[in-house]
Each structure stands twice: as C-alpha cells, then as structure tokens.
Amino acid sequence: MEELIQRIIKDGRNLGRGILKVDGFINHQVDPVLMDACGREFARRFKDVGATKVLTAEISGIAPAIATALHLVLPVVYARKHKPITMPDQVFLTLAPSHTKGNMAELIVSPEYLRSGERVLIIDDFLASGSTIMGLVRLAQTAGSSLVGIGALVEKSFEGGRELLNPLGVPIESLACIASMEGDQIVFGNCD
C-alpha cells in the first residue's frame, strides 16, 4: 500500500538489529487517517473470508485491528499481556517472544470473547518471525475457532515469518514489505 510505504520512508527509522521505528504513526502515537486507510484496504482484501471476529495482540496491533474491524463491521478481541482482575480465572494463554523487548510475553484472552465456532481474522502491526501471530493462532485454536486470514501492516520478509505461517493455509496479506534493513537502509520488496 503506497500510502503506508511512503509514510515509512518519510518517518520510519531503521534502529539496527531488524528493528523498525514506526511508533510516531503506528503504535505509540497513531495516525488515525493512515490507520483508517489501512483498515479499509485490509477490509477490501479480506471481505470474502467470512470472518466473525478480528484478533490482535496488545498494544501495537489494536489500531490496525480496530480500523479493519470498523470497515468489516466486526468486533475486535485483543490478547492482553497481563491478566486483569475482571478476567475469569480460566483463560486462554500462550507465550510468544517479544522482538523489541527481548523477552517472552504472555498473550491472554478471555473465553467470554473468543469462542468455539468463531471465524478469526488476525490483524497485527508486524509480521517478522511470525511468533506473535503464531501465538494468536494458538489462542484461536485453543478456543475452537477457525483461522480465516492474517494481515500485517508491515512484513519484514527477511525474518521468515511468512514461511512459518504458510502451512496454515489461509490468506496472508501485508500492506508494506521490507526485503532488508542493512546499515541504516530500509529496502522494500514484494509481499509474497
């Protein structure tokens, strides 16, 4: 998606070690106009998958997931990283490595909001190694839901996440694909 690519070129920064700083418009400060355009594009791409719910991870995936769900007219469930006291004792929980924090993060969903028979569309900010998205897949599978698609704002194709996710047999859509991040460069490539 050209609008997202141009914004990454203008305001994104390669911090090294495969970390792309986009927190000024995607995940710390959010550009709602850009997120709306991204959500509209995801909704166009996933309109025929029959999703009943959008699933994402706290916190960076919430903005694109809400924008997508708004255009698909679906509820959003986000996997929390800490269990609040309002959540029931029995929850769906998995662990996934955090690339930016360098540790394992819990992903927790209440069974009240992710049920058997749901058709889940996963939307997240990044597809890198695929480990966070696989954590979301595990949560959906544990709930008895079916996965119908995966969308990421930015795919870092050099980290191999798509290869991890391809065996799931669902459409995988990324709006901007980065082929490499050598030195201070950000090199874009094809999303496939």
N, CA, C and O of each residue as an XYZ file, in Angstrom:
768
protein
N       0.856     -1.169      0.000
C       0.000      0.000      0.000
C       0.901      1.232      0.000
O       1.650      1.485      0.944
N       0.804      1.967     -1.067
C       1.736      3.063     -1.308
C       1.731      4.116     -0.193
O       2.784      4.630      0.182
N       0.556      4.431      0.329
C       0.468      5.452      1.381
C       1.277      5.049      2.623
O       1.968      5.881      3.211
N       1.189      3.782      3.015
C       1.949      3.291      4.167
C       3.448      3.268      3.858
O       4.261      3.673      4.688
N       3.806      2.800      2.677
C       5.223      2.753      2.289
C       5.830      4.153      2.324
O       6.923      4.344      2.856
N       5.126      5.126      1.760
C       5.643      6.491      1.746
C       5.798      7.054      3.157
O       6.730      7.813      3.423
N       4.892      6.689      4.060
C       4.998      7.171      5.437
C       6.197      6.535      6.136
O       6.879      7.192      6.922
N       6.458      5.252      5.850
C       7.634      4.595      6.426
C       8.897      5.255      5.898
O       9.834      5.495      6.660
N       8.935      5.552      4.602
C      10.103      6.222      4.014
C      10.318      7.571      4.683
O      11.445      7.937      5.015
N       9.221      8.312      4.881
C       9.319      9.669      5.449
C       9.654      9.660      6.939
O      10.534     10.400      7.378
N       8.955      8.823      7.728
C       9.047      8.925      9.187
C       9.592      7.694      9.895
O       9.852      7.754     11.096
N       9.773      6.582      9.196
C      10.308      5.374      9.830
C      11.823      5.440      9.944
O      12.484      6.152      9.189
N      12.362      4.691     10.896
C      13.820      4.666     11.072
C      14.275      3.247     11.358
O      13.658      2.525     12.141
N      15.352      2.864     10.716
C      15.998      1.589     10.976
C      16.909      1.774     12.185
O      17.896      2.506     12.118
N      16.575      1.108     13.288
C      17.371      1.242     14.510
C      18.450      0.168     14.616
O      19.187      0.123     15.601
N      18.546     -0.697     13.603
C      19.506     -1.798     13.652
C      18.883     -3.026     14.296
O      17.829     -2.943     14.927
N      19.548     -4.173     14.131
C      19.084     -5.457     14.675
C      17.654     -5.795     14.219
O      16.913     -6.470     14.934
N      17.274     -5.312     13.010
C      15.961     -5.633     12.469
C      14.810     -4.868     13.093
O      13.653     -5.241     12.894
N      15.086     -3.822     13.834
C      14.027     -3.054     14.489
C      13.718     -1.802     13.676
O      14.590     -0.970     13.427
N      12.461     -1.690     13.272
C      11.971     -0.550     12.508
C      11.155      0.338     13.435
O      10.154     -0.101     14.000
N      11.581      1.582     13.592
C      10.878      2.535     14.467
C       9.776      3.218     13.662
O      10.042      4.031     12.776
N       8.545      2.872     13.988
C       7.363      3.476     13.352
C       6.379      3.940     14.421
O       5.191      4.126     14.153
N       6.894      4.124     15.638
C       6.000      4.441     16.748
C       5.433      5.851     16.690
O       4.559      6.183     17.492
N       5.894      6.687     15.778
C       5.347      8.026     15.633
C       4.052      8.067     14.845
O       3.387      9.102     14.793
N       3.677      6.913     14.211
C       2.437      6.918     13.435
C       1.669      5.607     13.489
O       0.529      5.551     13.027
N       2.267      4.536     14.048
C       1.556      3.255     14.101
C       1.246      2.795     15.518
O       0.119      2.380     15.785
N       2.219      2.855     16.445
C       1.978      2.129     17.681
C       2.327      2.829     18.983
O       2.286      2.189     20.034
N       2.661      4.077     18.966
C       2.759      4.832     20.226
C       1.914      6.094     20.047
O       0.991      6.365     20.814
N       2.257      6.838     19.030
C       1.376      7.878     18.520
C       0.779      7.295     17.246
O       1.514      6.805     16.388
N      -0.531      7.341     17.114
C      -1.210      6.702     15.983
C      -1.776      7.766     15.056
O      -2.420      8.714     15.506
N      -1.534      7.605     13.760
C      -2.140      8.463     12.754
C      -3.477      7.822     12.367
O      -3.491      6.833     11.635
N      -4.600      8.369     12.846
C      -5.893      7.722     12.601
C      -6.296      7.728     11.135
O      -6.997      6.817     10.694
N      -5.879      8.716     10.373
C      -6.225      8.763      8.956
C      -5.497      7.639      8.216
O      -6.084      6.963      7.372
N      -4.225      7.447      8.535
C      -3.461      6.355      7.928
C      -4.036      5.004      8.355
O      -4.179      4.104      7.527
N      -4.368      4.855      9.648
C      -4.928      3.578     10.114
C      -6.269      3.303      9.450
O      -6.572      2.155      9.125
N      -7.077      4.340      9.245
C      -8.349      4.158      8.559
C      -8.123      3.652      7.129
O      -8.820      2.747      6.671
N      -7.155      4.234      6.434
C      -6.847      3.794      5.065
C      -6.352      2.350      5.064
O      -6.723      1.566      4.190
N      -5.522      1.998      6.033
C      -5.025      0.618      6.142
C      -6.167     -0.341      6.459
O      -6.250     -1.421      5.873
N      -7.040      0.043      7.376
C      -8.192     -0.793      7.718
C      -9.113     -1.001      6.530
O      -9.630     -2.097      6.319
N      -9.314      0.050      5.760
C     -10.143     -0.058      4.559
C      -9.520     -1.038      3.566
O     -10.224     -1.842      2.954
N      -8.190     -0.967      3.409
C      -7.505     -1.869      2.483
C      -7.569     -3.318      2.970
O      -7.820     -4.225      2.176
N      -7.346     -3.542      4.261
C      -7.493     -4.908      4.795
C      -8.922     -5.412      4.594
O      -9.125     -6.564      4.208
N      -9.903     -4.562      4.853
C     -11.302     -4.967      4.692
C     -11.577     -5.359      3.243
O     -12.306     -6.318      2.989
N     -11.004     -4.631      2.299
C     -11.179     -4.966      0.885
C     -10.563     -6.336      0.586
O     -11.164     -7.163     -0.100
N      -9.364     -6.557      1.108
C      -8.660     -7.807      0.821
C      -9.292     -9.019      1.496
O      -9.228    -10.128      0.965
N      -9.904     -8.816      2.669
C     -10.453     -9.942      3.438
C     -11.986     -9.995      3.420
O     -12.581    -10.733      4.205
N     -12.619     -9.241      2.553
C     -14.089     -9.147      2.575
C     -14.788    -10.479      2.350
O     -15.920    -10.660      2.798
N     -14.144    -11.409      1.670
C     -14.806    -12.666      1.322
C     -14.412    -13.861      2.201
O     -14.797    -14.990      1.897
N     -13.659    -13.641      3.277
C     -13.214    -14.784      4.094
C     -14.251    -15.205      5.138
O     -14.109    -16.259      5.758
N     -15.281    -14.401      5.335
C     -16.334    -14.763      6.285
C     -15.937    -14.641      7.740
O     -16.428    -15.397      8.579
N     -15.058    -13.703      8.056
C     -14.629    -13.511      9.450
C     -15.805    -13.078     10.316
O     -16.694    -12.353      9.870
N     -15.789    -13.539     11.567
C     -16.781    -13.094     12.550
C     -16.129    -12.274     13.666
O     -16.816    -11.627     14.458
N     -14.795    -12.310     13.717
C     -14.086    -11.593     14.767
C     -12.677    -11.269     14.280
O     -12.079    -12.037     13.526
N     -12.150    -10.114     14.724
C     -10.764     -9.740     14.463
C      -9.997     -9.924     15.762
O     -10.434     -9.476     16.822
N      -8.845    -10.591     15.671
C      -7.997    -10.868     16.838
C      -6.647    -10.209     16.630
O      -6.091    -10.249     15.532
N      -6.117     -9.601     17.688
C      -4.803     -8.971     17.626
C      -4.118     -9.080     18.981
O      -4.668     -9.648     19.925
N      -2.914     -8.529     19.064
C      -2.146     -8.535     20.314
C      -2.044     -7.120     20.862
O      -1.921     -6.149     20.116
N      -2.097     -7.033     22.172
C      -1.919     -5.757     22.865
C      -0.478     -5.302     22.648
O       0.396     -6.167     22.691
N      -0.176     -4.161     22.444
C      -0.973     -2.980     22.236
C      -0.843     -2.512     20.791
O      -1.726     -1.837     20.262
N       0.263     -2.876     20.168
C       0.569     -2.333     18.839
C      -0.394     -2.771     17.751
O      -0.534     -2.074     16.746
N      -1.057     -3.894     17.920
C      -1.984     -4.347     16.888
C      -3.371     -3.750     17.002
O      -4.190     -3.921     16.099
N      -3.653     -3.052     18.094
C      -5.023     -2.581     18.326
C      -5.481     -1.575     17.277
O      -6.598     -1.691     16.774
N      -4.657     -0.595     16.934
C      -5.092      0.436     15.974
C      -5.441     -0.155     14.607
O      -6.527      0.119     14.098
N      -4.553     -0.966     13.986
C      -4.953     -1.523     12.687
C      -6.111     -2.517     12.785
O      -6.911     -2.628     11.856
N      -6.204     -3.233     13.893
C      -7.301     -4.195     14.062
C      -8.639     -3.476     14.168
O      -9.618     -3.899     13.554
N      -8.691     -2.396     14.939
C      -9.935     -1.643     15.076
C     -10.330     -1.016     13.746
O     -11.502     -1.044     13.372
N      -9.363     -0.454     13.032
C      -9.681      0.157     11.735
C     -10.227     -0.885     10.768
O     -11.179     -0.616     10.035
N      -9.629     -2.075     10.763
C     -10.094     -3.148      9.885
C     -11.491     -3.596     10.290
O     -12.379     -3.725      9.448
N     -11.678     -3.831     11.576
C     -12.971     -4.299     12.077
C     -14.070     -3.276     11.824
O     -15.212     -3.644     11.550
N     -13.733     -2.009     11.914
C     -14.712     -0.960     11.629
C     -15.248     -1.105     10.202
O     -16.453     -1.005      9.974
N     -14.357     -1.340      9.255
C     -14.772     -1.460      7.856
C     -15.423     -2.803      7.550
O     -16.181     -2.916      6.587
N     -15.139     -3.820      8.355
C     -15.790     -5.124      8.180
C     -17.030     -5.268      9.073
O     -17.784     -6.232      8.946
N     -17.232     -4.304      9.973
C     -18.336     -4.297     10.942
C     -18.272     -5.573     11.803
O     -19.217     -6.360     11.866
N     -17.124     -5.738     12.456
C     -16.874     -6.891     13.323
C     -16.327     -6.424     14.665
O     -15.764     -5.333     14.757
N     -16.486     -7.242     15.712
C     -15.834     -6.923     16.984
C     -14.345     -7.273     16.934
O     -13.910     -8.109     16.143
N     -13.593     -6.618     17.789
C     -12.154     -6.862     17.932
C     -11.898     -7.449     19.312
O     -12.441     -6.975     20.310
N     -11.072     -8.477     19.358
C     -10.578     -9.016     20.629
C      -9.073     -8.855     20.597
O      -8.429     -9.220     19.614
N      -8.506     -8.313     21.663
C      -7.053     -8.264     21.690
C      -6.534     -9.101     22.849
O      -7.061     -9.077     23.961
N      -5.473     -9.844     22.535
C      -4.820    -10.648     23.559
C      -4.062     -9.709     24.478
O      -3.232     -8.913     24.040
N      -4.365     -9.819     25.751
C      -3.728     -8.963     26.755
C      -2.414     -9.576     27.195
O      -2.207    -10.784     27.086
N      -1.534     -8.731     27.691
C      -0.233     -9.217     28.167
C      -0.210     -9.385     29.679
O       0.715     -9.982     30.230
N      -1.225     -8.858     30.345
C      -1.375     -9.014     31.792
C      -2.841     -9.311     32.078
O      -3.729     -8.706     31.476
N      -3.092    -10.218     32.973
C      -4.459    -10.619     33.291
C      -5.058     -9.650     34.306
O      -4.580     -9.553     35.437
N      -6.126     -8.920     33.892
C      -6.775     -8.012     34.843
C      -7.670     -8.799     35.804
O      -8.015     -9.949     35.532
N      -8.038     -8.189     36.905
C      -8.886     -8.875     37.881
C     -10.291     -9.110     37.353
O     -11.024     -9.936     37.896
N     -10.674     -8.400     36.307
C     -12.011     -8.570     35.737
C     -12.114     -9.801     34.833
O     -13.213    -10.193     34.441
N     -10.988    -10.403     34.507
C     -10.990    -11.569     33.627
C     -11.241    -12.821     34.462
O     -10.764    -12.905     35.593
N     -11.982    -13.800     33.928
C     -12.250    -15.022     34.704
C     -10.959    -15.792     35.016
O      -9.918    -15.557     34.402
N     -11.047    -16.702     35.968
C      -9.877    -17.495     36.356
C      -9.374    -18.362     35.212
O      -8.168    -18.463     34.986
N     -10.295    -18.986     34.493
C      -9.931    -19.841     33.360
C      -9.809    -18.970     32.111
O     -10.778    -18.337     31.693
N      -8.615    -18.941     31.517
C      -8.366    -18.116     30.330
C      -7.615    -18.936     29.296
O      -7.096    -20.011     29.598
N      -7.561    -18.421     28.077
C      -6.675    -18.961     27.050
C      -5.373    -18.178     27.159
O      -5.380    -16.948     27.134
N      -4.243    -18.898     27.282
C      -2.954    -18.244     27.497
C      -1.892    -18.958     26.683
O      -1.868    -20.186     26.604
N      -1.007    -18.166     26.075
C       0.167    -18.713     25.407
C       1.311    -17.729     25.590
O       1.105    -16.602     26.041
N       2.499    -18.152     25.244
C       3.684    -17.294     25.315
C       4.205    -17.049     23.907
O       4.126    -17.918     23.039
N       4.742    -15.844     23.696
C       5.369    -15.501     22.424
C       6.550    -14.581     22.710
O       6.464    -13.713     23.578
N       7.655    -14.765     21.983
C       8.799    -13.873     22.199
C       8.508    -12.465     21.706
O       7.872    -12.284     20.667
N       8.970    -11.475     22.443
C       8.839    -10.076     22.049
C      10.156     -9.631     21.434
O      11.186     -9.608     22.107
N      10.120     -9.277     20.149
C      11.336     -8.869     19.438
C      11.903     -7.569     19.998
O      13.115     -7.440     20.168
N      11.029     -6.608     20.284
C      11.507     -5.304     20.745
C      11.862     -5.300     22.228
O      12.704     -4.510     22.656
N      11.232     -6.173     23.021
C      11.533     -6.196     24.456
C      12.577     -7.247     24.811
O      13.193     -7.175     25.874
N      12.780     -8.221     23.931
C      13.795     -9.235     24.171
C      13.429    -10.249     25.238
O      14.316    -10.833     25.859
N      12.134    -10.471     25.466
C      11.720    -11.467     26.456
C      10.463    -12.188     25.952
O       9.985    -11.921     24.850
N       9.946    -13.088     26.758
C       8.708    -13.784     26.426
C       7.534    -12.981     26.982
O       7.571    -12.494     28.112
N       6.505    -12.858     26.172
C       5.305    -12.132     26.600
C       4.132    -13.097     26.652
O       3.976    -13.953     25.780
N       3.310    -12.950     27.684
C       2.067    -13.718     27.745
C       1.061    -13.080     26.804
O       1.018    -11.858     26.663
N       0.252    -13.911     26.163
C      -0.906    -13.465     25.391
C      -2.108    -14.157     26.013
O      -2.180    -15.386     26.039
N      -3.055    -13.367     26.515
C      -4.175    -13.900     27.289
C      -5.492    -13.402     26.698
O      -5.656    -12.210     26.439
N      -6.427    -14.331     26.489
C      -7.760    -13.970     26.005
C      -8.791    -14.650     26.891
O      -8.638    -15.813     27.264
N      -9.831    -13.916     27.217
C     -10.936    -14.469     27.986
C     -11.815    -15.336     27.087
O     -12.119    -14.944     25.961
N     -12.227    -16.508     27.572
C     -13.137    -17.347     26.790
C     -14.504    -16.697     26.558
O     -15.290    -17.173     25.739
N     -14.782    -15.614     27.280
C     -16.022    -14.866     27.044
C     -16.039    -14.247     25.651
O     -17.107    -14.055     25.070
N     -14.862    -13.935     25.113
C     -14.787    -13.143     23.891
C     -14.197    -13.889     22.697
O     -14.182    -13.359     21.586
N     -13.718    -15.093     22.909
C     -13.223    -15.914     21.806
C     -13.784    -17.304     22.017
O     -13.372    -18.017     22.932
N     -14.720    -17.686     21.175
C     -15.496    -18.913     21.395
C     -15.323    -19.903     20.260
O     -14.847    -19.579     19.172
N     -15.725    -21.105     20.560
C     -15.751    -22.157     19.555
C     -16.671    -21.732     18.408
O     -17.747    -21.178     18.634
N     -16.239    -21.996     17.193
C     -17.041    -21.676     16.022
C     -16.782    -20.307     15.430
O     -17.246    -20.025     14.325
N     -16.047    -19.436     16.136
C     -15.713    -18.123     15.562
C     -14.828    -18.315     14.336
O     -14.077    -19.286     14.240
N     -14.929    -17.374     13.403
C     -14.063    -17.336     12.220
C     -13.159    -16.120     12.403
O     -13.594    -14.978     12.254
N     -11.895    -16.387     12.730
C     -10.982    -15.356     13.224
C     -10.064    -14.838     12.117
O      -9.420    -15.603     11.399
N     -10.033    -13.515     12.012
C      -9.081    -12.805     11.158
C      -8.075    -12.147     12.086
O      -8.448    -11.328     12.926
N      -6.803    -12.499     11.941
C      -5.744    -11.896     12.757
C      -5.178    -10.693     12.012
O      -4.798    -10.794     10.845
N      -5.126     -9.552     12.699
C      -4.520     -8.334     12.159
C      -3.498     -7.852     13.185
O      -3.802     -7.730     14.372
N      -2.274     -7.577     12.708
C      -1.237     -7.100     13.625
C      -0.409     -6.017     12.938
O      -0.534     -5.796     11.734
N       0.435     -5.350     13.717
C       1.262     -4.304     13.120
C       2.403     -4.888     12.292
O       2.695     -4.391     11.204
N       3.058     -5.952     12.802
C       4.210     -6.523     12.101
C       4.066     -8.013     11.892
O       3.502     -8.719     12.728
N       4.578     -8.484     10.779
C       4.860     -9.897     10.546
C       6.370     -9.961     10.352
O       6.889     -9.536      9.320
N       7.067    -10.493     11.344
C       8.518    -10.613     11.279
C       8.866    -12.104     11.334
O       8.853    -12.780     10.305
N       9.172    -12.612     12.513
C       9.462    -14.047     12.642
C       8.188    -14.888     12.617
O       8.232    -16.096     12.382
N       7.058    -14.237     12.861
C       5.772    -14.931     12.885
C       5.395    -15.476     14.245
O       4.321    -16.059     14.395
N       6.248    -15.303     15.239
C       5.999    -15.930     16.542
C       4.810    -15.321     17.288
O       4.054    -16.055     17.925
N       4.626    -14.008     17.225
C       3.465    -13.413     17.890
C       2.178    -13.849     17.201
O       1.201    -14.203     17.861
N       2.182    -13.822     15.880
C       0.987    -14.246     15.149
C       0.706    -15.722     15.408
O      -0.457    -16.104     15.543
N       1.738    -16.563     15.482
C       1.513    -17.976     15.816
C       0.933    -18.114     17.221
O       0.130    -19.014     17.469
N       1.324    -17.243     18.137
C       0.710    -17.246     19.468
C      -0.776    -16.948     19.382
O      -1.581    -17.584     20.062
N      -1.144    -15.980     18.543
C      -2.567    -15.665     18.353
C      -3.296    -16.834     17.700
O      -4.440    -17.127     18.046
N      -2.638    -17.499     16.762
C      -3.221    -18.694     16.122
C      -3.495    -19.759     17.179
O      -4.566    -20.366     17.189
N      -2.531    -19.985     18.069
C      -2.716    -20.990     19.132
C      -3.905    -20.640     20.019
O      -4.674    -21.522     20.401
N      -4.062    -19.356     20.349
C      -5.201    -18.939     21.163
C      -6.515    -19.230     20.448
O      -7.456    -19.741     21.056
N      -6.580    -18.908     19.168
C      -7.799    -19.165     18.397
C      -8.086    -20.660     18.329
O      -9.230    -21.082     18.497
N      -7.056    -21.461     18.086
C      -7.240    -22.910     18.003
C      -7.686    -23.483     19.342
O      -8.559    -24.351     19.385
N      -7.100    -23.010     20.426
C      -7.481    -23.485     21.764
C      -8.943    -23.176     22.051
O      -9.635    -23.956     22.706
N      -9.411    -22.027     21.554
C     -10.810    -21.636     21.756
C     -11.763    -22.430     20.870
O     -12.977    -22.374     21.068
N     -11.233    -23.168     19.897
C     -12.093    -23.893     18.963
C     -12.544    -23.040     17.794
O     -13.493    -23.388     17.091
N     -11.859    -21.916     17.586
C     -12.169    -21.025     16.469
C     -11.393    -21.460     15.232
O     -10.392    -22.169     15.334
N     -11.864    -21.029     14.064
C     -11.113    -21.289     12.830
C     -10.436    -20.013     12.379
O     -10.999    -18.922     12.470
N      -9.242    -20.165     11.899
C      -8.474    -19.052     11.352
C      -8.876    -18.878      9.888
O      -8.896    -19.850      9.132
N      -9.201    -17.625      9.476
C      -9.605    -17.389      8.091
C      -8.678    -16.435      7.348
O      -8.807    -16.281      6.133
N      -7.746    -15.791      8.049
C      -6.811    -14.891      7.380
C      -5.883    -14.214      8.363
O      -6.148    -14.148      9.564
N      -4.773    -13.706      7.813
C      -3.769    -12.994      8.608
C      -3.370    -11.748      7.839
O      -3.043    -11.820      6.654
N      -3.397    -10.603      8.515
C      -2.961     -9.352      7.902
C      -1.956     -8.650      8.786
O      -2.083     -8.652     10.010
N      -0.940     -8.040      8.156
C       0.072     -7.266      8.879
C       0.295     -5.951      8.143
O       0.349     -5.917      6.914
N       0.422     -4.888      8.895
C       0.749     -3.615      8.267
C       2.087     -3.718      7.559
O       2.209     -3.369      6.385
N       3.105     -4.206      8.289
C       4.468     -4.262      7.767
C       4.997     -5.679      7.907
O       4.933     -6.275      8.982
N       5.513     -6.206      6.819
C       6.155     -7.524      6.845
C       7.649     -7.346      6.628
O       8.078     -6.718      5.660
N       8.428     -7.901      7.529
C       9.882     -7.939      7.345
C      10.197     -9.326      6.787
O      10.472    -10.264      7.535
N      10.152     -9.435      5.454
C      10.234    -10.743      4.797
C      11.560    -11.453      5.063
O      11.623    -12.679      4.974
N      12.609    -10.718      5.385
C      13.909    -11.324      5.662
C      13.939    -12.087      6.985
O      14.921    -12.773      7.267
N      12.888    -11.986      7.803
C      12.845    -12.717      9.069
C      12.102    -14.050      8.974
O      12.095    -14.817      9.937
N      11.472    -14.340      7.823
C      10.924    -15.678      7.586
C       9.576    -16.004      8.179
O       9.187    -17.172      8.182
N       8.845    -15.032      8.682
C       7.555    -15.313      9.307
C       6.520    -15.882      8.362
O       5.730    -16.742      8.753
N       6.511    -15.419      7.128
C       5.523    -15.921      6.167
C       5.705    -17.427      5.954
O       4.724    -18.163      5.845
N       6.950    -17.879      5.896
C       7.213    -19.312      5.712
C       6.676    -20.119      6.893
O       6.200    -21.239      6.708
N       6.746    -19.569      8.087
C       6.192    -20.233      9.263
C       4.666    -20.324      9.177
O       4.075    -21.319      9.595
N       4.034    -19.280      8.631
C       2.578    -19.194      8.615
C       1.931    -19.840      7.392
O       0.767    -20.235      7.456
N       2.650    -19.954      6.291
C       2.076    -20.510      5.057
C       1.391    -21.860      5.240
O       0.335    -22.075      4.646
N       1.944    -22.788      6.039
C       1.272    -24.083      6.214
C      -0.127    -23.993      6.832
O      -0.874    -24.970      6.799
N      -0.490    -22.841      7.392
C      -1.836    -22.676      7.966
C      -2.900    -22.662      6.874
O      -4.075    -22.900      7.153
N      -2.502    -22.388      5.641
C      -3.423    -22.466      4.515
C      -4.473    -21.368      4.438
O      -5.552    -21.576      3.883
N      -4.163    -20.196      4.994
C      -5.099    -19.069      4.939
C      -4.431    -17.920      4.188
O      -3.205    -17.883      4.077
N      -5.232    -16.974      3.669
C      -4.617    -15.818      3.015
C      -3.787    -14.999      4.007
O      -4.209    -14.750      5.137
N      -2.606    -14.589      3.561
C      -1.724    -13.731      4.353
C      -1.494    -12.468      3.530
O      -0.983    -12.527      2.411
N      -1.879    -11.329      4.095
C      -1.776    -10.051      3.385
C      -0.960     -9.067      4.210
O      -1.232     -8.858      5.392
N       0.042     -8.464      3.579
C       0.832     -7.413      4.202
C       0.729     -6.165      3.348
O       0.724     -6.252      2.120
N       0.645     -5.010      3.978
C       0.460     -3.759      3.239
C       1.777     -3.121      2.822
O       1.804     -2.335      1.875
N       2.862     -3.442      3.505
C       4.201     -2.968      3.127
C       5.182     -4.080      3.467
O       5.140     -4.638      4.563
N       6.061     -4.400      2.529
C       7.030     -5.476      2.758
C       8.443     -4.933      2.671
O       8.805     -4.234      1.725
N       9.221     -5.267      3.667
C      10.617     -4.837      3.721
C      11.491     -6.049      3.454
O      11.429     -7.046      4.174
N      12.305     -5.953      2.414
C      13.167     -7.053      1.994
C      14.456     -7.101      2.802
O      14.988     -8.182      3.052
N      14.965     -5.939      3.216
C      16.182     -5.926      4.032
C      16.301     -4.610      4.778
O      15.709     -3.594      4.412
N      17.088     -4.672      5.837
C      17.377     -3.498      6.655
C      18.867     -3.523      6.994
O      19.252     -3.725      8.146
N      19.682     -3.318      5.988
C      21.139     -3.301      6.161
C      21.591     -1.884      6.491
O      21.093     -0.915      5.918
N      22.549     -1.769      7.429
C      23.027     -0.441      7.819
C      21.867      0.395      8.307
O      21.135     -0.007      9.211
N      21.699      1.574      7.700
C      20.544      2.408      8.062
C      19.480      2.399      6.963
O      18.543      3.197      6.996
N      19.626      1.503      5.998
C      18.710      1.420      4.860
C      17.446      0.626      5.195
O      17.467     -0.271      6.038
N      16.360      0.967      4.527
C      15.105      0.217      4.548
C      14.784     -0.066      3.080
O      14.457      0.848      2.323
N      14.878     -1.342      2.683
C      14.670     -1.726      1.285
C      13.339     -2.463      1.184
O      13.136     -3.497      1.821
N      12.442     -1.920      0.378
C      11.122     -2.529      0.205
C      11.156     -3.581     -0.894
O      11.957     -3.502     -1.825
N      10.278     -4.562     -0.771
C      10.166     -5.635     -1.754
C       8.717     -6.009     -1.950
O       7.814     -5.311     -1.490
N       8.499     -7.127     -2.645
C       7.144     -7.627     -2.899
C       6.609     -8.381     -1.697
O       7.366     -9.001     -0.949
N       5.311     -8.324     -1.520
C       4.645     -9.016     -0.420
C       4.126    -10.370     -0.896
O       2.951    -10.489     -1.241
N       4.971    -11.377     -0.918
C       4.501    -12.733     -1.244
C       5.486    -13.778     -0.813
O       5.249    -14.970     -1.011
